[in-house]
């Protein structure tokens, strides 16, 4: 072996030793990574334990590789709102309408309303629960509007009291609003107007709750409001309590059962009233002498009750030492014939009132209490011998069924 060959072998040995040393140093270094064959451990989300202190930041779980495709977290939605419970509704005692318990418990308010020609159109009719009309004096009838679940705006013109109207208001111990009255009525209110029969709200005492309008002549220009009357009721102790009332109500008859047309006419000495049944609205469109369409001046709406009752009662001259007034008295306790119209059909029955404070009730031809339609009721109180006319409506034609929708 020559000298050159020996030198070459020596250099190779030196280089090989250096390579082995570097490999051993790297293999034993604390910061070394595992060989490629340890991928199973990494895939399980862990690393082999280290024999020395960790150099550099700790690995985070998010940085660890995972098996399979990555899945994004679901989007974050705001929580659903808590549903608001539906308000509780109860039937109003005088109409059967579904109203709040507070409205159903409002203390009834009865207001005497003028019916002379100069007083029309009057205000308050469409807000009333029940309307009474009866002769008052000189052949001119008078109204009593009873408000319960509704608080009206303007009401008037307000007129004077009569004893038989007090008896009807006493059925519910109503706040009774009026402007003066007959001697018989005023004596009754002085004796029993602090809640025994009614709560007296005479304009002479509560003048600040009434006002006169300038567009009409006195005495046909005295008005009040529902808010003012409610304030009087609070002052005199006519509190809101649940009213027990014997009338019963049912919802409107279905359209197919309602007749087409029909009419009711009643005549007082100084006023004639006509009701035309309207099948679509299931109401009785009201007209009076001088007004083919009776309108509520406060709402500009047609007066159209759901129920009309005509009852006969004995009336006679009131012996009050003032014959020029032609005031009347009535036999209010007792019974008599009555016609009850609802859902376009009229039946003849009876009315009964057993005491001054008991409710006037109405019975059908079978002797059972009649069922009225939910809504407003007009009661026409007529003297025996009055002119009364009922014209029945015609049966509705069968409703045509669209092709493919015939009953099977």
VOMI-454704 format. One record per atom (N, C-alpha, C): residue in one letter; y, x, z. Coordinates in pm, whole numbers, plus 50000, padded with zeros to 5 digits. Atoms other than C-alpha are relative to their C-alpha. Example, Ala and Ser with C-alpha at 12.3 -4.5 7.8 and 13.67 -1.06 7.14 Angstrom:
2
A498815008950000;A495505123050780;A501205009050000;S498814991849994;S498945136750714;S501094992350073;
This chain:
408
X498815008850000;X500005000050000;X501225009050000;X498814991450006;X503245015049905;X501034995350098;X498955002249900;X506345015250108;X500744987149973;X499255012350032;X508044986849923;X499234987750042;X500805011749960;X505194962549987;X500044997950148;X499995001349854;X505154970250358;X501324994250046;X498685005249961;X508894962750382;X500094985149973;X499945014350034;X508504929250207;X499234991750100;X500795007549902;X505754917950445;X500714999150133;X499285000249873;X507884927050743;X501114989650000;X498895009750009;X510824906050622;X499464985950010;X500615013349995;X508534875850568;X499574996350141;X500445002949864;X507124878850918;X501174996550089;X498825002749917;X510604880151070;X500534985949972;X499495013350037;X511734848950875;X499114988950052;X500945010249948;X508584829550969;X500164998250148;X499845001349856;X509104837251336;X501254992550037;X498765007249972;X512674825251327;X499844985149973;X500175014550031;X511644792351159;X499194993050105;X500825006449895;X508934785651418;X500804998150127;X499215000949877;X511364792551699;X501004988649993;X499015010950014;X514014768851564;X499314986450008;X500715012949996;X511424741251516;X499604996250141;X500395002549860;X510164745451873;X501204996150082;X498805003249923;X513704744552004;X500464985849972;X499585013550034;X514534712951817;X499074989650059;X500985009649947;X511354695851926;X500164997950147;X499865001449854;X512034702852294;X501394996250042;X498615003249963;X515764693552280;X500094986050057;X499875013549940;X516824663452505;X500594989949902;X499375009450092;X518864647752222;X499214997749875;X500785001650123;X516054648051969;X499564985649984;X500435013750031;X514954615851796;X498534999949977;X501435000650020;X511384603751778;X499665001449853;X500414998850139;X509444610451464;X499944986549934;X499985012450077;X509374585151188;X498834991350030;X501185008049972;X505934573551295;X500134991050119;X499845008649881;X507314556651612;X500824987549969;X499215011850035;X508964528151423;X499554987550070;X500485011949931;X506774502051603;X500724998050131;X499305000949874;X508424509751936;X501434995449978;X498625004050026;X511884506751789;X500074985349957;X500005013950045;X510964473951628;X499854990450113;X500135008749885;X510104459451969;X501244999850087;X498735000749930;X513624466052087;X500085009450117;X499914990549889;X512984495952323;X499955014149943;X500054985950038;X513214534252312;X499145007350099;X500834992549905;X510884560052465;X500855005550113;X499234994649888;X511934572352809;X500415014249973;X499484986550018;X514014603552819;X499745008050126;X500274991449885;X513194632953040;X501255006050058;X498784994149949;X516794642453090;X501144990249993;X498835008850003;X520284628153114;X500324996149856;X499655005150132;X521464606852821;X501315006149958;X498784994250055;X524024623452603;X500614989949904;X499335009750088;X526554600552438;X499894986050057;X499985014049950;X527064562552475;X498644993749998;X501295007249992;X524204539752577;X499884990649881;X500185009250113;X522714520152290;X500144985650046;X499825014149964;X523724483252290;X498894991849940;X501085008450054;X521204455252241;X500294995349859;X499685005050133;X523124442851936;X499695010549893;X500234989450097;X522594476851771;X498545001949970;X501434998150019;X518814474351799;X499554992649876;X500515007150118;X517054465851477;X499104988650041;X500835011649969;X515204432751466;X499044997549887;X501015003350098;X512194419151288;X500434987349928;X499645011950076;X512964393651011;X501494999249976;X498575001350034;X516314381150878;X500834996150123;X499125003649889;X519274378051115;X500474985749986;X499585014049997;X520344342451220;X501334999250073;X498695001549936;X523994333751293;X499934989250107;X500005010549896;X524694313951612;X500614987049944;X499465012750051;X525424276451558;X501494998950030;X498555001449974;X529104266651529;X500254992250129;X499645006749874;X530844254851846;X500884987949970;X499255012450022;X532034218251836;X500594995250133;X499455005649874;X534354201152088;X499104988850051;X500865010749946;X532544177152323;X500464986349953;X499675013650042;X532364140752217;X500794993050110;X499245007149896;X534934118652394;X499154989450069;X500705010349924;X533664095752666;X500444986349952;X499585013250051;X533594060252523;X500714991850107;X499245008649909;X536144036852678;X499324986550008;X500665013149991;X534454005552813;X500914988949952;X499225011450049;X535553973252650;X500604992550118;X499395007349887;X538023953752867;X499244987250030;X500695012249958;X536493925553065;X500874987949969;X499295012350032;X537503891152939;X499314988250064;X500525012149937;X537093857453104;X500684988149936;X499365011750060;X537793821952981;X501174994950084;X498875006249932;X541213807853068;X499624985750037;X500505013049954;X540643775953272;X500504988149921;X499435011750066;X542943752753074;X499754999749849;X500234999650145;X542013763852720;X498645005649962;X501264993650036;X538753783252734;X500175012849921;X499784987650074;X540373812552552;X499585012050085;X500374987949929;X539033847052642;X501235008650022;X498814992349962;X541773865652827;X499635009450113;X500244991049887;X542083892353093;X499894991950129;X500075007249872;X541203882353450;X501384997350059;X498655002249947;X544883886753543;X500674988149932;X499405011350071;X546003862353272;X499334986950039;X500735012249964;X543293837353366;X500374995050138;X499675003949862;X544533837253727;X501484996850020;X498575002849983;X548223831553657;X500224985850050;X499725013249944;X549713802753851;X500574990949891;X499485009050105;X550273772553620;X501474996550024;X498585003849998;X553883763853536;X500174987849910;X499755012350076;X554843728653424;X501504998249984;X498575001350030;X558203722653256;X500254986849929;X499605012550064;X559813689253171;X500885003049879;X499324997050127;X561033689152809;X500544987249937;X499285010850066;X563513666552634;X499334996349867;X500515004150130;X562403645752334;X500974990949925;X499045007250081;X565603629752214;X500235007549868;X499824993950132;X566513636051853;X500915012350009;X499064988849988;X569393659051959;X499375012450062;X500654988749933;X566923681252146;X499085007849906;X500974993750090;X564793690351843;X500665010349908;X501364996749958;X563333714251755;X500005006550138;X500114994549865;X562233722852108;X499305013649999;X500594986649988;X560993756552232;X498915000250107;X501054997749901;X557763766052408;X498674993749967;X501235007450026;X555123743852247;X498805009049970;X501154992250045;X552943770552087;X499425008950110;X500514991849889;X552613790252414;X499344991750108;X500535008649894;X551583760152624;X498484998749990;X501445002549995;X547983755252733;X499704985249981;X500175014550008;X548273717452774;X501404993949987;X498745007250016;X551043693752663;X499744985250027;X500055014349971;X551503659052812;X501234993449937;X498875007950047;X553673632752643;X499794985550044;X500085013749949;X554453598852794;X501394993849992;X498675006350000;X557273573052788;X500745003350128;X499194996549883;X560153580953020;X501024989150030;X498995010349976;X563093557352983;X500594995849867;X499365005050121;X564723535552720;X499155001149876;X500884998650116;X561673538652496;X499895014149947;X500054986050045;X562203576452462;X498945007450082;X501004992549923;X559153597252556;X500545013450046;X499644986849948;X559263630552734;X498735008350006;X501144990949994;X557013661152736;X499945007050136;X500184990149894;X555563682353012;X499095010949943;X500754988550052;X554463716652889;X499425007750119;X500684992549894;X551913734553108;X499625013749944;X500304986350040;X551763772553075;X499085006250105;X500894993449905;X548943792453224;X499715014449957;X500324986250037;X547493822753042;X501115006849922;X498894994350077;X550613827452824;X501304999150078;X498655000249944;X554103836652941;X500954997849883;X499185003150117;X556503819652698;X501325007650001;X498634994850007;X559863832252578;X500944988650040;X499125011249967;X562483804652561;X499214987050014;X500615013149977;X561503770352695;X501144989950019;X498975010149982;X563613739152657;X500134990849880;X499075002949890;X565623718052653;X499294993850120;X500615004749876;X564693711353017;X500674987050042;X499455012949958;X565103675653143;X499474996350139;X500205004249861;X564603655353460;X498564995750028;X501365002649952;X561493647653665;X499714985150007;X500515013549975;X559403615953686;X498765001250088;X501074999349900;X556833607553951;X498645002349935;X501344998750058;X553833604253717;X499785013749937;X500154986150046;X554533638253564;X499705009250118;X500314992149879;X554543652653917;X498524998650033;X501425002349971;X551103636853963;X499115008349908;X500804991750090;X549773654753654;X500155014950033;X499804986049961;X551343687753763;X499305003150133;X500654998049871;X549863682654112;X498515002849986;X501434997550020;X546363684753965;X499675014950008;X500214985449993;X546833722653958;X501045006750090;X498964995049909;X549633726354219;X500965009349925;X499174991850088;X551853739253941;X501405002150056;X498564998849984;X555333753253968;X500604989749904;X499515011450077;X557263722653846;X501495001849974;X498624997150036;X560493730553657;X500644987749935;X499325012050047;X563023702853588;X501475001250034;X498575000749968;X566723693753604;X500294986250057;X499805013049936;X567143665753856;X498804991049978;X501115009250017;X565043634453832;X500334986250053;X499845013349944;X564563598353928;X500005000950153;X500044999649853;X565113589654297;X498595001050055;X501394999449956;X561383584054337;X499445014149987;X500504986550022;X560583618354190;X500655010050095;X499304990549913;X563243636854390;X499584998450145;X500495002149864;X562113620754717;X498635006550018;X501344993949993;X558553632054642;X500095015150005;X499884985450004;X559633667554564;X500605005450129;X499454995649872;X561713670054882;X498934999950108;X501025001349896;X558743658755090;X498805009049977;X501254992950028;X555893676654911;X500155009949885;X499744990450107;X557463702154680;X499935014450042;X500154986149955;X556603733254881;X498545004249995;X501404996550019;X553023735554760;X499044989150040;X500925010849963;X551633703154905;X499494992949873;X500375005450131;X551683687254557;X500315010149890;X499554990050096;X553693711754348;X500985009350071;X498934991349952;X556203739854392;X501264996249922;X498825005550064;X559643725454320;X500915011049946;X499084990550064;X561753745354071;X501114992249932;X498905008150050;X564783722954033;X501155009049955;X498884992250051;X567623736753821;X501194999550094;X498875000949907;X570073724554085;X499915010650109;X500174989649899;X568613749854330;X499865013949937;X500294987250063;X567503777354091;X500845001749873;X499124999750117;X570503776353859;X500025013449928;X499984986950064;X570393813853797;X498835002649908;X501184998450085;X567003809953631;X500054991249876;X499825008750115;X568313785053375;X501325003749931;X498764997250072;X571003788153108;X500224989349893;X499655009850102;X572813766052859;X500405007349871;X499664994150129;X573033774152490;X501214992849942;X498755005450053;X576203768352289;X499824992249871;X500215006550129;X574613754051974;X499614985350012;X500335014149979;X573763720252131;X500874994450111;X499195006549899;X575593694952340;X499174996950124;X500645003849875;X574783687952704;X499674985049994;X500944992849914;X572373675852840;X498825006149924;X501134995450082;X570203687852550;X500055015149973;X499824985750026;X571033724752587;X499595008950117;X500414992149883;X569443736052916;X498655006649972;X501214992450030;X566843763652875;X499655009450115;X500464989849906;X564803787953079;X499035009049924;X500984991050063;X562243815453010;X498775001150088;X501224998049923;X558713822853114;X500175010550108;X499794989549901;X559813854553292;X500794994750120;X499225005649889;X562393835253496;X499164990850086;X500855009249924;X559863808953595;X498945007550080;X500964991849925;X557323835453694;X500685006150123;X499274994349886;X560003850953918;X500194989450109;X499895010649900;X560593817254087;X498674997950070;X501325002149941;X556853812954139;X499705010650106;X500234989449903;X556683846554315;X500844997950125;X499105001949886;X559653838054536;X499534988750091;X500385011749919;X558323804054650;X498565000750049;X501364998549950;X554803816954714;X498934993749914;X501025005450092;X553023802054412;X499235011849940;X500704987850039;X550653831554393;X498944997649894;X501045000650103;X548153839554120;X498634999850065;X501375001449948;X544683827354213;X499164993349892;X500895006350097;X541653815954018;X500104984850012;X499845014550004;X542133779753912;X498664993549967;X501225007650027;X539133756653937;X500394987649919;X499615010750090;X539353732353647;X498754994149936;X501275006050043;X536693707253535;X499824998849849;X500185001350145;X537363706853160;X499085011049949;X500914990250061;X534723724352948;X500365001649852;X499614996650137;X535183741352612;X498835006649927;X500954993350087;X533083753352320;X500765005549880;X499324994150115;X533923774452018;X500054990149884;X499805008950114;X534943758851686;X498684996849931;X501145003550083;X532373739851486;X500055008249871;X500034992350124;X531233759051179;X500654991949889;X499205006550105;X533213751450866;X499234988949931;X500775010050072;X530393732350699;X499854986850073;X500135012349922;X530303706850982;X501334992850017;X498695006249982;X534033699450976;X500314990649884;X499675009450107;X535263669150783;X501235004449922;X498814997750083;X537873669150510;X501004988850027;X498985010049973;X541103651550607;X499814993450136;X500005007049872;X541573626850889;X501405000050059;X498635001549952;X544683614551068;X500014991850129;X499765007549876;X545903602051407;X501494996550003;X498605004249988;X549113581851453;X500194991950126;X499635007749881;X550703569451774;X501514997749995;X498585003550007;X554063552151816;X500534995750137;X499205004649887;X556433550452109;X501164991849943;X498895008250048;X559493527952091;X501025008249921;X498974992050064;X561763556751986;X499465012449930;X500564988150066;X559353581751830;X498594996949952;X501355001150056;X556273582251608;X499455013949979;X500664986950011;X553803610951610;X498814998649907;X501134999950094;X551303619551340;X499315013650008;X500814987950006;X548453644951344;X499154999549873;X500854998750119;X546833656051017;X499015011350024;X501024989849972;X543543674051062;X499925010049886;X500124989150096;X543373707750889;X498645006750017;X501394995449989;X539773717350816;X499915015250015;X500114985550000;X540383754450756;X500325006050136;X499604994549869;X542213761551084;X499384992450116;X500605008649896;X540363733951275;X501054995950103;X498915004549914;X543693721851415;X500554986749949;X499345012550035;X545753689851411;X501495002949981;X498604996750034;X549073696051233;X500894988450044;X499225010649936;X551723676851426;X501344997849931;X498715004050053;X554693657851288;X500594989450091;X499315010049917;X557303636751471;X501114993749916;X498935006850070;X560013612551366;X501165009649973;X498904991150037;X562683631851176;X499575014149968;X500524986750031;X560483662951143;X498614998349940;X501325001250062;X557663661650891;X499065011150046;X500784988949946;X556503695151026;X500645004050132;X499414996149871;X557083699651398;X499855015050020;X499954985449988;X558113735851456;X500465003650141;X499544994449873;X558413755351780;X501195009149969;X498784992550031;X561983768551772;X499945014350055;X500084986649942;X561023798751987;X499165009449915;X500914991550078;X558303811451753;X500044997249851;X499965004550140;X559043793251425;X498604997249945;X501365003350039;X555373783151418;X499774984950007;X500355014150002;X553883749251339;X499284996350129;X500705005249883;X552793728751638;X498694993949952;X501305004150052;X549063724051585;X498935002250106;X501024998349895;X546723718151882;X498594999449945;X501425000950034;X542953721551872;X499414986650039;X500525012749948;X542393689352068;X501154990250017;X499035010749978;X544223656152076;X499304988850077;X500555010949918;X543583630052347;X501054989050009;X499125011749987;X545093595152339;X499434991350110;X500485008149888;X544853575352663;X500974988650026;X499185011849969;X546103540752757;X500174998750150;X499685001049858;X547833535053091;X501014988750019;X499065010749969;X549713506553256;X501345005950044;X498644996249962;X553503512053274;X500774987350033;X499135011149965;X556123489753430;X501365005050043;X498664995749959;X559823490253526;X499995006050140;X499874993649869;X560703513153814;X501144993250075;X498985006749919;X562563494054086;X500785010450080;X499224989449934;X565083521554164;X501474996450012;X498635005049986;X568223499954184;X500945005349893;X499174995450111;X569423513653852;X499384994949870;X500695005950115;X568183489453583;X500505005149866;X499484995250127;X570433504353315;X499265012349948;X500744988150040;X568283535953311;X498664996649934;X501305004250055;X565143516253217;X498895009950033;X501044990749958;X562993540553414;X498704992650023;X501325006049992;X559273534753438;X499205006050114;X501044994549915;X556413538953677;X498674997149934;X501295001250067;X552753542353583;X498894999550102;X501195000649916;X549353534953730;X499155012349969;X500604987250037;X548243571253725;X498635002350060;X501334998749938;X545243568753960;X499174988049956;X500865010750049;X542393548953811;X499265004749878;X500724996650123;X540723548153469;X500464990749889;X499625008150115;X541193534353121;X499415005949874;X500564995050126;X540273538752756;X500695012649953;X499464987650056;X540763572052583;X499255003249872;X500604995150124;X540133586452238;X500155015250001;X500024985549995;X539173622952220;X499695005249861;X500154994550134;X539633641651890;X499885015150008;X500204985650005;X538243676451835;X499055003049885;X500804996150117;X536653694951541;X500074989649888;X499805009550107;X538043667851314;X499364986450020;X500685012649974;X536083639551474;X500524993850130;X499455007149885;X537243612951721;X498954990850059;X500905009149930;X535163594751983;X500814992150101;X499345008249899;X536203566452211;X499245001250131;X500594998749868;X535603571552582;X500934994650106;X499165004549888;X537433568452913;X500675012050065;X499384990149914;X539843587653131;X499854995350145;X500125003249859;X539513589353510;X500815009950083;X499284991749901;X541753602153790;X499804993250134;X500425006449876;X540453595554139;X501005001250113;X498994998549895;X543413607654348;X501235006849941;X498754994350049;X546943620954319;X499825014549957;X500134985850029;X545783657154316;X498745003549921;X501214997050076;X542453653754133;X500335000949851;X499764998150142;X542243664253768;X499684987349922;X500335010750093;X542393638053495;X498845004949913;X501194996050074;X538973639153331;X499734989949888;X500275008150117;X537713625653000;X498514999849972;X501435002250019;X534293611252926;X499764993449865;X500355005650129;X532593602752598;X499354986550012;X500645013249996;X530863570152501;X498704999750077;X501244999449923;X527703581952675;X500255001950149;X499674998349859;X529563585953006;X500025014350047;X500014985949961;X529263623853005;X501345006449968;X498734993250029;X532263647353020;X500025005449857;X499894995050136;X533513656052674;X500155015250001;X499834985650018;X533423691852548;X501105002049896;X498874997450088;X536723702952398;X499805013149926;X500034987450073;X537293730652147;X500965009950066;X499154989649940;X538693763452277;X501384999749936;X498635000250050;X542473761752246;X500854989750071;X499015008849941;X545463739852317;X499604985349989;X500275014449998;X545183702752409;X501324992450017;X498895009549985;X547823675652356;X499454986950056;X500405012849941;X547513644552574;X501124990049975;X499045010650030;X549303613752440;X499724988350093;X500165011149906;X549763588652723;X500794988249945;X499405011550067;X550443554352573;X499914987650088;X500105012749929;X551283520852733;X499014990749928;X500855010250063;X548803492752675;X500854992149901;X499295007350104;X549753474252358;X500675009049898;X499374990850095;X550943505752177;X499274999749867;X500584998950133;X550333510651806;X499305013449988;X500814987950011;X547513535751760;X499124998649876;X500795000450123;X545743544551436;X499195012849986;X500894988750024;X542763566951362;X499394998449860;X500614999950133;X541683575551007;X499015011549997;X501044989849998;X538383594150988;X500035008449873;X500134991350116;X537933623650758;X498704997449927;X501215001650081;X535313625250485;X499085011950022;X500984989149986;X532133645350504;X500285010749895;X499744989050092;X532553679450347;X498875001049898;X501074998150100;X530663685550019;X499175012150036;X500824988449969;X527743709550043;X500585012849941;X499484987250047;X528743745750013;X499075005649893;X500874994150103;X527473760949684;X499575014050040;X500524986849969;X525263791449724;X500125008749876;X499984990950116;X525873821549497;X498585002449949;X501314997750061;X523033828649256;X499295011550071;X500784989849930;X520293847849435;X500124999550149;X499825001149856;X521473837149782;X499684986150050;X500365013449956;X519983802549807;X499045000950118;X500934999749887;X518163794150131;X498574998049955;X501425000750036;X514383797650117;X499244991850105;
